């Protein structure tokens, strides 16, 4: 979400994923108030709800007087002082999965230069979602979800334990076990990616794969949170991934993670 203000020149950005027929705003960047926090937008309602139903971007240069939308969310949007609002749906397989909003406090025309980065970020997010869903489908075909999750937790715990082992022979044996565990759920055992990930980068990715935050990972591995961010950024770069989730998905497809 932080990329939107930097790349589109809109000062405010917010958005979230579609769940139970509504977009649940989970991230806000650049806002001056807390009015947008926790906003839930029903499909078909407001600007973002229209974008979901129509599966295309929607724009209003003057939100307060816009006639083509419902005004269910005026207290939140106008409470932030937003005038121009741009809503871009995240489309996967022809269906909206979420919405990214860009807003400004004054009325301003939206040029192609400002709109294109928003489209690109929405496309990147859609690609990440497709990767996650493909990985989940493959995992579901190979083993039960509960078993898969237990395997991943066991793998992450083994990496945490092995990181503290000083004996090189024992460490090598643990590494062999880790490799065998990762291979158990690899969707294509014959395909391997030589990404050159360091042991610590794999440790951090293994924790991120379980949904751990940077703070959780730092506490678990005895690292500084800033160090965790650096390892994640390096791993994402080596895996050519734009987010931690796509990095995890790529690592799983390559057999680096279970």
C-alpha positions, 0 to 999 in steps of 0.5 A: 500500500505504501507504494501507491502514494509514492508511484501515483502521486496521490497522497492517500492510499487504502485498500483490502481484500474481498471477503463475504461480499465486502471489501475489508480495508486492512491497510492505509497509507498517507492518511491524516486521520483514522477515519478509513481504518477498518472500513468495510465496503459492501459490493455495489456500494460506494465507489469501491463497491461499484468497482467490484461489481463492474470489475473495472476502475472507478473515478470521481473528481468530487466525491461529496457531490458524486451522483453515480455512487451510493454515499454509505461511506461519506463519514469515513471518506469525507472525514478524511477530507478526500475529494478525488477518489480512484478505485482499482479492483484487483482482478483474478480469473475475471473476478474482483478479489479486492480494491486499491483506493487512491485519494487526494484532499483536493479536486485534481484530474487523474492523468494516465501517468498517475493511473498506470502505476495503480494498475501495475500494483493491482496486477502485481497483487493479482499475480501474487494471489494466483500464485498462492492459489496455485500453490494451495491447489497443488498442496491440496492434491498431494496431502491433507491441509492439516498434514501440510500445515504440520509439515511446514511448522515442523520444518520451521521449528527444525530450522530454528533449532538447527540455527543454534547447532555448532557441530558441523556434522550434526548441522549437515545431518539436520540440513539433509532432513530439512531438504527431505522435508521440503521435498515431500510437498514439492509440486514438481520434484524434478524442478529446482531453482538455484536462487542462492538463498542464504540459510538465514534467508530461508529461516526467515522465509520459513517463518513468513510462510506460517504467517509470522510478522517481522516482529514475530520472526525477529523474536523467534530467530533472535534477530533485530526486526530491521535485520529480518526486513533485510533478509526478506528483501534479499530473498524476494530479490533473489526469487524475483518476487514483489511480496513476501507471499509470492516469494514463499510461493516461488520457494515452495514451487522450487522445493526450497520450502515445504 
